[in-house]
Amino acid sequence: MIEKARTQAQAHRVELNLKDVNLVVSDPGVVAAGWAEQVLASVEEAGLKSTLFTQVTPNPRIEEANAGATVYAEQGCDVSYEESL
């Protein structure tokens, strides 16, 4: 189930009418396992843009969340979706 979820960006893009994913958050262990790479590949295949943020621990502290929010803002991220007519 988890393996399938890492490759489902296209399905989620269609289901949620997404235009951009924007910020993919992952801890270094997930990156080392190669899972973040699978997510990014799926996002790219779905035609979505993203930024990878990995400066978090498995149980993120407030400082890490704030750093992620800073990257989100600096990269011009937003929760983008297309309205269905």
The first five atom37 places (N, CA, C, CB, O) and aatype in JSON, in Angstrom:
{
  "aatype": [12, 9, 6, 11, 0, 1, 16, 5, 0, 5, 0, 8, 1, 19, 6, 10, 2, 10, 11, 3, 19, 2, 10, 19, 19, 15, 3, 14, 7, 19, 19, 0, 0, 7, 17, 0, 6, 5, 19, 10, 0, 15, 19, 6, 6, 0, 7, 10, 11, 15, 16, 10, 13, 16, 5, 19, 16, 14, 2, 14, 1, 9, 6, 6, 0, 2, 0, 7, 0, 16, 19, 18, 0, 6, 5, 7, 4, 3, 19, 15, 18, 6, 6, 15, 10],
  "atom_mask": [
    [1, 1, 1, 1, 1],
    [1, 1, 1, 1, 1],
    [1, 1, 1, 1, 1],
    [1, 1, 1, 1, 1],
    [1, 1, 1, 1, 1],
    [1, 1, 1, 1, 1],
    [1, 1, 1, 1, 1],
    [1, 1, 1, 1, 1],
    [1, 1, 1, 1, 1],
    [1, 1, 1, 1, 1],
    [1, 1, 1, 1, 1],
    [1, 1, 1, 1, 1],
    [1, 1, 1, 1, 1],
    [1, 1, 1, 1, 1],
    [1, 1, 1, 1, 1],
    [1, 1, 1, 1, 1],
    [1, 1, 1, 1, 1],
    [1, 1, 1, 1, 1],
    [1, 1, 1, 1, 1],
    [1, 1, 1, 1, 1],
    [1, 1, 1, 1, 1],
    [1, 1, 1, 1, 1],
    [1, 1, 1, 1, 1],
    [1, 1, 1, 1, 1],
    [1, 1, 1, 1, 1],
    [1, 1, 1, 1, 1],
    [1, 1, 1, 1, 1],
    [1, 1, 1, 1, 1],
    [1, 1, 1, 0, 1],
    [1, 1, 1, 1, 1],
    [1, 1, 1, 1, 1],
    [1, 1, 1, 1, 1],
    [1, 1, 1, 1, 1],
    [1, 1, 1, 0, 1],
    [1, 1, 1, 1, 1],
    [1, 1, 1, 1, 1],
    [1, 1, 1, 1, 1],
    [1, 1, 1, 1, 1],
    [1, 1, 1, 1, 1],
    [1, 1, 1, 1, 1],
    [1, 1, 1, 1, 1],
    [1, 1, 1, 1, 1],
    [1, 1, 1, 1, 1],
    [1, 1, 1, 1, 1],
    [1, 1, 1, 1, 1],
    [1, 1, 1, 1, 1],
    [1, 1, 1, 0, 1],
    [1, 1, 1, 1, 1],
    [1, 1, 1, 1, 1],
    [1, 1, 1, 1, 1],
    [1, 1, 1, 1, 1],
    [1, 1, 1, 1, 1],
    [1, 1, 1, 1, 1],
    [1, 1, 1, 1, 1],
    [1, 1, 1, 1, 1],
    [1, 1, 1, 1, 1],
    [1, 1, 1, 1, 1],
    [1, 1, 1, 1, 1],
    [1, 1, 1, 1, 1],
    [1, 1, 1, 1, 1],
    [1, 1, 1, 1, 1],
    [1, 1, 1, 1, 1],
    [1, 1, 1, 1, 1],
    [1, 1, 1, 1, 1],
    [1, 1, 1, 1, 1],
    [1, 1, 1, 1, 1],
    [1, 1, 1, 1, 1],
    [1, 1, 1, 0, 1],
    [1, 1, 1, 1, 1],
    [1, 1, 1, 1, 1],
    [1, 1, 1, 1, 1],
    [1, 1, 1, 1, 1],
    [1, 1, 1, 1, 1],
    [1, 1, 1, 1, 1],
    [1, 1, 1, 1, 1],
    [1, 1, 1, 0, 1],
    [1, 1, 1, 1, 1],
    [1, 1, 1, 1, 1],
    [1, 1, 1, 1, 1],
    [1, 1, 1, 1, 1],
    [1, 1, 1, 1, 1],
    [1, 1, 1, 1, 1],
    [1, 1, 1, 1, 1],
    [1, 1, 1, 1, 1],
    [1, 1, 1, 1, 1]
  ],
  "atom_positions": [
    [[0.82, -1.2, 0.0], [0.0, 0.0, 0.0], [0.87, 1.26, 0.0], [-0.93, 0.0, 1.21], [0.63, 2.17, -0.79]],
    [[1.87, 1.33, 0.88], [2.73, 2.51, 0.94], [3.5, 2.66, -0.36], [3.7, 2.43, 2.13], [3.62, 3.77, -0.88]],
    [[4.02, 1.54, -0.9], [4.77, 1.62, -2.15], [3.89, 2.19, -3.25], [5.29, 0.23, -2.55], [4.35, 3.02, -4.03]],
    [[2.65, 1.77, -3.32], [1.73, 2.28, -4.33], [1.48, 3.77, -4.12], [0.39, 1.5, -4.28], [1.4, 4.52, -5.1]],
    [[1.36, 4.21, -2.89], [1.09, 5.62, -2.6], [2.2, 6.53, -3.11], [0.91, 5.82, -1.1], [1.94, 7.66, -3.51]],
    [[3.43, 6.03, -3.09], [4.56, 6.84, -3.53], [4.51, 7.13, -5.03], [5.86, 6.15, -3.2], [5.22, 8.02, -5.5]],
    [[3.7, 6.41, -5.77], [3.67, 6.56, -7.22], [2.3, 7.03, -7.73], [4.04, 5.25, -7.88], [2.0, 6.86, -8.91]],
    [[1.5, 7.6, -6.88], [0.12, 7.94, -7.23], [-0.14, 9.43, -7.43], [-0.79, 7.44, -6.19], [-1.29, 9.86, -7.33]],
    [[0.88, 10.22, -7.71], [0.67, 11.66, -7.88], [-0.34, 11.97, -8.97], [2.0, 12.35, -8.19], [-1.18, 12.86, -8.81]],
    [[-0.28, 11.24, -10.07], [-1.22, 11.49, -11.17], [-2.66, 11.27, -10.72], [-0.9, 10.59, -12.38], [-3.54, 12.08, -11.01]],
    [[-2.91, 10.19, -10.01], [-4.26, 9.9, -9.54], [-4.75, 11.0, -8.59], [-4.32, 8.53, -8.83], [-5.9, 11.42, -8.67]],
    [[-3.88, 11.45, -7.71], [-4.26, 12.51, -6.77], [-4.44, 13.84, -7.49], [-3.22, 12.64, -5.66], [-5.32, 14.63, -7.14]],
    [[-3.61, 14.09, -8.5], [-3.75, 15.32, -9.28], [-5.12, 15.37, -9.91], [-2.65, 15.42, -10.36], [-5.79, 16.41, -9.87]],
    [[-5.56, 14.27, -10.5], [-6.87, 14.22, -11.14], [-7.98, 14.29, -10.1], [-7.01, 12.93, -11.98], [-8.92, 15.07, -10.25]],
    [[-7.87, 13.5, -9.05], [-8.9, 13.45, -8.01], [-9.12, 14.8, -7.35], [-8.53, 12.44, -6.95], [-10.26, 15.19, -7.09]],
    [[-8.04, 15.53, -7.09], [-8.13, 16.81, -6.38], [-8.03, 18.02, -7.3], [-7.04, 16.89, -5.34], [-8.06, 19.16, -6.83]],
    [[-7.91, 17.79, -8.61], [-7.76, 18.87, -9.59], [-6.56, 19.76, -9.29], [-9.04, 19.71, -9.64], [-6.65, 20.98, -9.4]],
    [[-5.44, 19.15, -8.89], [-4.25, 19.91, -8.53], [-3.52, 20.47, -9.74], [-3.3, 19.05, -7.73], [-3.45, 19.82, -10.78]],
    [[-2.98, 21.67, -9.59], [-2.09, 22.25, -10.59], [-0.65, 22.08, -10.17], [-2.42, 23.73, -10.82], [0.21, 21.82, -11.01]],
    [[-0.35, 22.22, -8.89], [1.0, 22.13, -8.37], [1.01, 21.39, -7.05], [1.63, 23.51, -8.21], [0.12, 21.57, -6.22]],
    [[2.03, 20.56, -6.85], [2.23, 19.92, -5.54], [2.98, 20.87, -4.64], [2.99, 18.58, -5.68], [2.64, 21.02, -3.46]],
    [[3.99, 21.49, -5.16], [4.8, 22.5, -4.51], [5.81, 21.98, -3.5], [3.92, 23.45, -3.85], [6.99, 21.95, -3.82]],
    [[5.41, 21.57, -2.32], [6.4, 21.22, -1.3], [6.25, 19.76, -0.89], [6.24, 22.14, -0.06], [5.22, 19.35, -0.36]],
    [[7.29, 18.98, -1.16], [7.36, 17.59, -0.73], [8.28, 17.57, 0.48], [7.87, 16.63, -1.89], [9.44, 17.96, 0.38]],
    [[7.77, 17.11, 1.61], [8.54, 17.1, 2.85], [8.93, 15.66, 3.18], [7.73, 17.73, 4.03], [8.09, 14.76, 3.16]],
    [[10.21, 15.46, 3.48], [10.71, 14.13, 3.76], [11.89, 14.22, 4.71], [11.11, 13.39, 2.47], [12.65, 15.18, 4.66]],
    [[12.03, 13.23, 5.58], [13.22, 13.23, 6.44], [14.36, 12.5, 5.72], [12.9, 12.55, 7.82], [14.11, 11.75, 4.77]],
    [[15.59, 12.7, 6.16], [16.74, 12.11, 5.48], [16.68, 10.59, 5.36], [17.99, 12.5, 6.2], [17.2, 10.03, 4.38]],
    [[16.08, 9.9, 6.31], [15.96, 8.44, 6.24], [15.1, 7.99, 5.07], [0.0, 0.0, 0.0], [15.41, 7.0, 4.41]],
    [[14.03, 8.71, 4.82], [13.14, 8.4, 3.7], [13.86, 8.68, 2.39], [11.83, 9.22, 3.79], [13.7, 7.95, 1.41]],
    [[14.65, 9.75, 2.36], [15.45, 10.07, 1.17], [16.45, 8.94, 0.94], [16.18, 11.44, 1.33], [16.6, 8.47, -0.19]],
    [[17.16, 8.51, 1.99], [18.17, 7.46, 1.87], [17.56, 6.14, 1.38], [18.86, 7.24, 3.21], [18.22, 5.38, 0.68]],
    [[16.31, 5.89, 1.75], [15.63, 4.67, 1.3], [15.2, 4.74, -0.16], [14.42, 4.4, 2.17], [14.79, 3.73, -0.74]],
    [[15.29, 5.94, -0.75], [14.9, 6.1, -2.15], [13.43, 6.41, -2.36], [0.0, 0.0, 0.0], [12.98, 6.53, -3.5]],
    [[12.69, 6.54, -1.29], [11.25, 6.75, -1.41], [10.92, 8.17, -1.88], [10.57, 6.48, -0.09], [10.0, 8.36, -2.67]],
    [[11.67, 9.15, -1.41], [11.41, 10.53, -1.84], [11.63, 10.65, -3.35], [12.31, 11.53, -1.08], [10.89, 11.35, -4.03]],
    [[12.64, 9.97, -3.86], [12.93, 9.98, -5.3], [11.73, 9.42, -6.08], [14.2, 9.14, -5.6], [11.4, 9.93, -7.16]],
    [[11.09, 8.39, -5.54], [9.92, 7.81, -6.2], [8.76, 8.81, -6.21], [9.49, 6.52, -5.49], [8.05, 8.93, -7.21]],
    [[8.57, 9.5, -5.1], [7.51, 10.51, -5.04], [7.78, 11.62, -6.05], [7.4, 11.09, -3.61], [6.88, 12.02, -6.79]],
    [[9.02, 12.12, -6.08], [9.36, 13.21, -7.0], [9.2, 12.77, -8.46], [10.8, 13.68, -6.75], [8.74, 13.55, -9.29]],
    [[9.57, 11.53, -8.77], [9.4, 11.02, -10.13], [7.91, 10.96, -10.49], [10.04, 9.62, -10.28], [7.53, 11.32, -11.6]],
    [[7.09, 10.52, -9.56], [5.66, 10.45, -9.79], [5.06, 11.83, -9.99], [4.97, 9.74, -8.63], [4.2, 12.04, -10.84]],
    [[5.53, 12.78, -9.18], [5.06, 14.16, -9.29], [5.43, 14.74, -10.66], [5.66, 15.04, -8.15], [4.61, 15.38, -11.32]],
    [[6.67, 14.49, -11.08], [7.13, 15.0, -12.37], [6.35, 14.35, -13.52], [8.63, 14.74, -12.55], [5.96, 15.04, -14.46]],
    [[6.14, 13.05, -13.43], [5.38, 12.34, -14.47], [3.95, 12.87, -14.57], [5.36, 10.83, -14.18], [3.35, 12.85, -15.65]],
    [[3.42, 13.36, -13.45], [2.06, 13.9, -13.44], [2.03, 15.33, -13.97], [1.49, 13.86, -12.02], [0.96, 15.93, -14.08]],
    [[3.2, 15.88, -14.31], [3.27, 17.24, -14.83], [3.14, 18.31, -13.77], [0.0, 0.0, 0.0], [2.74, 19.44, -14.07]],
    [[3.48, 17.96, -12.54], [3.37, 18.9, -11.43], [4.76, 19.39, -11.03], [2.66, 18.25, -10.24], [5.75, 18.69, -11.2]],
    [[4.82, 20.6, -10.49], [6.06, 21.17, -9.99], [6.17, 20.91, -8.5], [6.14, 22.7, -10.29], [5.17, 20.82, -7.79]],
    [[7.42, 20.79, -8.02], [7.59, 20.56, -6.59], [8.96, 21.03, -6.12], [7.4, 19.09, -6.26], [9.89, 21.21, -6.91]],
    [[9.06, 21.21, -4.81], [10.31, 21.51, -4.11], [10.44, 20.47, -3.01], [10.34, 22.98, -3.54], [9.48, 20.21, -2.29]],
    [[11.63, 19.88, -2.87], [11.86, 18.89, -1.82], [12.47, 19.58, -0.61], [12.78, 17.75, -2.32], [13.46, 20.3, -0.73]],
    [[11.88, 19.35, 0.56], [12.38, 19.88, 1.83], [12.7, 18.7, 2.74], [11.34, 20.85, 2.5], [11.82, 17.9, 3.04]],
    [[13.95, 18.59, 3.16], [14.37, 17.43, 3.96], [14.96, 17.79, 5.31], [15.36, 16.64, 3.19], [15.54, 16.92, 5.98]],
    [[14.84, 19.01, 5.72], [15.45, 19.43, 6.99], [14.52, 19.17, 8.17], [15.8, 20.92, 6.93], [14.23, 20.06, 8.97]],
    [[14.06, 17.92, 8.26], [13.18, 17.53, 9.37], [13.66, 16.22, 9.97], [11.71, 17.41, 8.88], [14.3, 15.4, 9.3]],
    [[13.34, 16.03, 11.23], [13.59, 14.77, 11.91], [12.28, 13.98, 11.91], [14.12, 15.0, 13.38], [11.23, 14.53, 11.6]],
    [[12.33, 12.69, 12.27], [11.09, 11.9, 12.26], [9.97, 12.48, 13.13], [11.39, 10.51, 12.73], [8.79, 12.25, 12.83]],
    [[10.3, 13.2, 14.18], [9.29, 13.87, 15.01], [9.65, 15.35, 15.03], [9.23, 13.25, 16.48], [10.26, 15.83, 15.98]],
    [[9.28, 16.1, 13.97], [9.77, 17.47, 13.79], [9.45, 18.4, 14.96], [9.18, 18.04, 12.54], [8.37, 18.37, 15.55]],
    [[10.45, 19.23, 15.26], [10.27, 20.28, 16.27], [9.69, 21.51, 15.58], [11.63, 20.63, 16.98], [9.66, 21.58, 14.35]],
    [[9.23, 22.46, 16.35], [8.61, 23.67, 15.82], [9.59, 24.43, 14.92], [8.13, 24.57, 16.97], [9.18, 25.03, 13.93]],
    [[10.88, 24.41, 15.28], [11.87, 25.11, 14.46], [11.95, 24.51, 13.06], [13.25, 25.05, 15.14], [12.12, 25.23, 12.08]],
    [[11.81, 23.19, 12.97], [11.84, 22.51, 11.67], [10.6, 22.84, 10.86], [11.96, 20.99, 11.85], [10.68, 23.06, 9.65]],
    [[9.47, 22.88, 11.53], [8.23, 23.26, 10.84], [8.31, 24.69, 10.33], [7.01, 23.1, 11.78], [7.88, 24.99, 9.22]],
    [[8.87, 25.57, 11.15], [9.04, 26.97, 10.72], [10.0, 27.08, 9.55], [9.55, 27.83, 11.89], [9.78, 27.88, 8.64]],
    [[11.07, 26.28, 9.55], [12.01, 26.28, 8.42], [11.31, 25.81, 7.15], [13.23, 25.38, 8.72], [11.54, 26.36, 6.07]],
    [[10.46, 24.81, 7.27], [9.68, 24.33, 6.12], [8.74, 25.41, 5.61], [0.0, 0.0, 0.0], [8.58, 25.57, 4.41]],
    [[8.12, 26.13, 6.53], [7.22, 27.22, 6.13], [7.98, 28.32, 5.41], [6.51, 27.8, 7.36], [7.47, 28.94, 4.48]],
    [[9.21, 28.57, 5.85], [10.05, 29.58, 5.19], [10.37, 29.15, 3.76], [11.35, 29.81, 5.98], [10.25, 29.95, 2.83]],
    [[10.77, 27.88, 3.57], [11.05, 27.36, 2.22], [9.78, 27.44, 1.37], [11.57, 25.89, 2.29], [9.84, 27.84, 0.2]],
    [[8.66, 27.07, 1.93], [7.37, 27.12, 1.24], [7.13, 28.54, 0.7], [6.21, 26.7, 2.19], [6.76, 28.71, -0.46]],
    [[7.33, 29.53, 1.53], [7.12, 30.93, 1.13], [8.17, 31.39, 0.12], [7.14, 31.84, 2.35], [7.84, 32.03, -0.87]],
    [[9.44, 31.07, 0.38], [10.52, 31.5, -0.51], [10.4, 30.91, -1.91], [11.85, 31.12, 0.09], [10.77, 31.55, -2.89]],
    [[9.89, 29.7, -2.0], [9.74, 29.04, -3.3], [8.44, 29.43, -4.0], [9.8, 27.53, -3.11], [8.16, 28.97, -5.11]],
    [[7.64, 30.27, -3.35], [6.38, 30.69, -3.94], [5.35, 29.58, -3.98], [0.0, 0.0, 0.0], [4.48, 29.56, -4.85]],
    [[5.44, 28.66, -3.04], [4.51, 27.53, -3.0], [3.11, 28.01, -2.6], [5.0, 26.45, -2.02], [2.95, 28.99, -1.87]],
    [[2.14, 27.29, -3.09], [0.77, 27.52, -2.66], [-0.01, 26.23, -2.87], [0.12, 28.7, -3.44], [0.45, 25.31, -3.54]],
    [[-1.15, 26.18, -2.3], [-2.03, 25.04, -2.52], [-2.85, 25.39, -3.74], [-2.94, 24.7, -1.25], [-3.83, 26.13, -3.66]],
    [[-2.45, 24.86, -4.87], [-3.1, 25.21, -6.12], [-4.0, 24.09, -6.6], [-2.06, 25.54, -7.18], [-3.62, 22.92, -6.55]],
    [[-5.14, 24.43, -7.04], [-6.03, 23.44, -7.63], [-6.87, 24.14, -8.68], [-6.92, 22.76, -6.54], [-7.03, 25.36, -8.68]],
    [[-7.41, 23.33, -9.58], [-8.26, 23.87, -10.64], [-9.71, 23.62, -10.26], [-7.92, 23.24, -12.02], [-10.06, 22.52, -9.84]],
    [[-10.53, 24.61, -10.4], [-11.95, 24.46, -10.14], [-12.59, 23.74, -11.32], [-12.62, 25.83, -9.88], [-12.33, 24.09, -12.48]],
    [[-13.42, 22.76, -11.04], [-14.17, 22.1, -12.11], [-15.4, 22.94, -12.44], [-14.59, 20.63, -11.7], [-16.09, 23.44, -11.55]],
    [[-15.63, 23.1, -13.71], [-16.8, 23.86, -14.12], [-18.0, 22.98, -14.36], [-16.5, 24.65, -15.37], [-19.07, 23.47, -14.71]]
  ]
}
